[in-house]
Amino acid sequence: MAIEKFSKDHEWIRVEGDIATIGITVHAQDQLGDVVFVEVPEVGRKVSAEEAVAVVESVKAASDVYSPLTGEVIEANADVASTPGLVNEDAEGKAWFFKVRLSNPAELDALMDRAAYDEFAKNG
Amino acid sequence: MAMNTQGRPTAPGTVSSSEITTFTGNRGLDHEEPLIFEIGDTGRTGVDLPSAPKAKSRLGGLERKAEIGLPGLTEPETMRHYVRLSRKNYAIDSGLYPLGSCTMKHNPRLNEKMARLPGIGDIHPLQPQSTVQGAIQLMETLAHYLMELTGMPAVSLSPKAGAHGELCGMLAIKAAHEAKGSKRDVVLVPDSAHGTNPATAAFMGYRVKPIPAMADGTVSAEAVRAALGPDVAAIMLTNPNTCGLFEREIVEIAKAVHEAGAYFYCDGANFNAIVGKVRPGDLGIDAMHINLHKTFSTPHGGGGPGAGPVVLSAALAPYAPLPFIRKDGDKLLLVEDEGAAGDAKPFGRLTAFHGQMGMYVRALTYMLSHGADGMRQASEDAVLSANYIRASLKDLMSQPFGGPTGDRPCMHEVLFDDSWLKDTGVTTLDFAKAMIDEGYHPMTMYFPLVVHGAMLIEPTESESKQSLDQFIGTLRFLANEAKHGNDKSRFTEAPMLAPRRRLDETKAAREPRLRWRPPAAKAAAE
């Protein structure tokens, strides 16, 4: 079964084996409002934890999306780039941003589980 | 992702469509103006031209195959089209324009008169320098006053806007670091900064490190010191800042920045609050742009162009870009080539020519017609006007940094947040739209980003007390209605009296229609 984690920067992470799928949370898209632009990273890019790798833009603001984990981008979601509205419709499903092959799975320990994130988002 | 919590709604909301409709679509004498392509057609023309003589084409098959399709209009049609469009425009010449951080002050007519003098209006940048000595002298005089007012030893006049000025100053900083062989790659930017600051730094390849503000809305020397390190190239700080507050620890911040081997870039967007009161050079600043179009009353916001000269400290002066002015006996020389730069090490050039001559004339006219005392009074009056508004509204509207009693003075602009609107069903956006119905251009909203539902009001020194009282009276009326009124449709339905109602910004961003297409082509495309 996939491991589900969340970052304090409002990214969700689903890990299967050494592959992590990353997107932004329902709470984050709710705060952003209607998303009108998404830029995803190039496949093959080496990313380090907390590095800005994607961009999400709503009518009111442009925000960087960070990679919560170190590794290599092995896939990016072209659908979310061409249909940014997906983020509002299905933030934690179809609107995943990119997949990373983890080089340091120990970093997962520093991330929150859903209960901890929900509490964090409520107070943030 | 970096969370954004200013709370700005992005959908048009629940605006009803109850409107008075007319046969023509016009609203009284306010015309529903079509696009120029929809008025004219290709078969008519407003001018009587002789038919073109038959000529052999020398374009080798590259000539246009079809009609160009420009609409033909008669002179009165053309005139009316543009006059009607201009009537939809709102400008500082039509009324109070309280956009915070933008400094929409009056553009004196004397400035315009001077800029149109034939000896100034009719010269060309490619004329031999010997024939435009007067114009170069004028630039030299402007440069002198800019250095005098800022207490800085050098100025580069050529940048054409604030952000361009930022780029100029930061390029000088980068050149200074490179000359020392240093490879610093971080720029510190407070989280209340204008968006152009981190954009400039990122554009130049720097990594941006945000500095959080203190609870009182300013930046502490301690926070800067904590963020400084051997990798920091510069700090970019605005003073007064975008919350309308003077950065009181700026001297200490400058000291810490210099001790760490970095440079201090000051965003001069709000210099208009301190002209004649504070010299940035005395504060330890290394580079600062001056928006002539804000502080020195030249037109902007569609009426521009802007102009953003940059003053530089002695440490950065050698790297100032081309062109610059040098005295050669009793002649003035505009140095355009690196080869002629002598000891200077210009980092390059930013503009094809020398910058915005028309704006230099206007800004210098403003300086000379106001004098030192007048410029100081303009700063004082700008601050007084903002504080008059602050004091007149503080019992109804909430100030995020007003201090425990709400009496903490602001500089040239006053910042409110939306906590006073809590549970009223009215948002900052609704409140701003309701102002339009009352005949006021809204204030800056949802900026600075550090405040929820921000409303940033900058009246400038241009408004009379009568005008300020009217504005305050309107805002008090609206604030009371928002808090205590039974019918909130005044806000949620606003604007009701503008040429357009609430716009769907999401649709505009997702499906922008950026060009007109002929009806036939459009039909074929669909």
Interface residues (C-beta under 8 A of the other chain):
Chain A: D9 H10 E11 I24 A28 Q31 L32 G33 D34 V36 F37 V56 S58 V59 K60 A61 S63 D64 V65 Y66 P84 G85 G124
Chain B: M1 A2 M3 N4 T5 Q6 R8 P9 T10 A11 Y446 L449 E505 T506 A509 R510
